[in-house]
Amino acid sequence: MESASSPSIVVHLDEEAQRDLRHFEATGLSRSEAIRLGLRVAVKRRRRRDAIRAEAAQLAEHQDDQREMLEVTALMTSVRGED
């Protein structure tokens, strides 16, 4: 729901974005609703990806974990008979 004080923006869409917008409009969403939905989905996806990256970086800093991963990898390789 838009309020009278909501900021307006101008967006120049490429062909792909225009097709995507038409798809959303065909489902009954207004242009504003479709764009807000797209922004929300994009932000959630970005936050999730950033959180995963941060967790991976944090895990990479733990040398005990790295050593254990190398040991497990070596064990699994020996079990499979690989050199």
C-alpha positions as CSV (number, residue, x, y, z in Angstrom):
1,M,0.0,0.0,0.0
2,E,1.5,3.3,-1.1
3,S,1.2,6.4,1.1
4,A,1.0,9.9,-0.3
5,S,4.5,10.6,1.1
6,S,6.1,7.6,-0.7
7,P,9.1,8.7,-2.8
8,S,8.7,8.2,-6.5
9,I,11.5,7.0,-8.7
10,V,12.1,6.8,-12.5
11,V,13.6,3.5,-13.7
12,H,14.8,2.8,-17.2
13,L,14.2,-0.9,-17.9
14,D,16.0,-3.1,-20.4
15,E,14.1,-5.6,-22.5
16,E,14.5,-8.4,-19.9
17,A,13.3,-6.3,-17.1
18,Q,10.3,-5.1,-19.2
19,R,9.4,-8.8,-19.8
20,D,9.7,-9.6,-16.1
21,L,7.5,-6.6,-15.2
22,R,4.9,-7.7,-17.8
23,H,4.9,-11.2,-16.3
24,F,4.2,-9.8,-12.8
25,E,1.5,-7.5,-14.1
26,A,-0.1,-10.5,-15.8
27,T,-0.5,-12.1,-12.3
28,G,-2.5,-9.1,-11.1
29,L,0.3,-7.1,-9.4
30,S,0.6,-3.4,-10.1
31,R,3.9,-2.1,-11.3
32,S,4.6,-0.6,-7.9
33,E,3.8,-3.9,-6.2
34,A,5.9,-5.9,-8.6
35,I,8.9,-3.6,-8.2
36,R,8.6,-3.6,-4.4
37,L,8.4,-7.4,-4.4
38,G,11.5,-7.6,-6.6
39,L,13.4,-5.3,-4.3
40,R,12.4,-7.3,-1.2
41,V,13.4,-10.6,-2.9
42,A,16.7,-9.2,-4.1
43,V,17.6,-7.7,-0.6
44,K,16.7,-11.0,1.1
45,R,18.9,-12.9,-1.4
46,R,21.8,-10.5,-1.0
47,R,21.6,-10.6,2.8
48,R,21.5,-14.4,2.8
49,R,24.5,-14.5,0.4
50,D,26.4,-12.0,2.5
51,A,25.7,-14.0,5.7
52,I,27.0,-17.2,4.1
53,R,30.1,-15.4,2.9
54,A,30.7,-14.0,6.4
55,E,30.2,-17.4,7.9
56,A,32.6,-19.1,5.4
57,A,35.2,-16.4,6.1
58,Q,34.9,-16.9,9.8
59,L,35.2,-20.7,9.5
60,A,38.2,-20.3,7.2
61,E,40.0,-18.5,10.1
62,H,39.9,-21.5,12.4
63,Q,43.1,-23.4,11.9
64,D,41.9,-26.4,14.0
65,D,38.9,-26.8,11.6
66,Q,41.2,-26.5,8.6
67,R,43.5,-29.2,9.9
68,E,40.6,-31.5,10.7
69,M,39.2,-31.0,7.2
70,L,42.5,-31.9,5.7
71,E,42.7,-35.0,7.9
72,V,39.2,-36.1,6.9
73,T,40.0,-35.5,3.2
74,A,43.1,-37.6,3.5
75,L,41.2,-40.3,5.2
76,M,38.4,-40.3,2.6
77,T,41.0,-40.4,-0.2
78,S,42.8,-43.4,1.4
79,V,39.5,-45.2,1.9
80,R,38.7,-44.7,-1.8
81,G,42.2,-45.9,-2.7
82,E,43.2,-42.6,-4.4
83,D,46.6,-41.2,-4.3
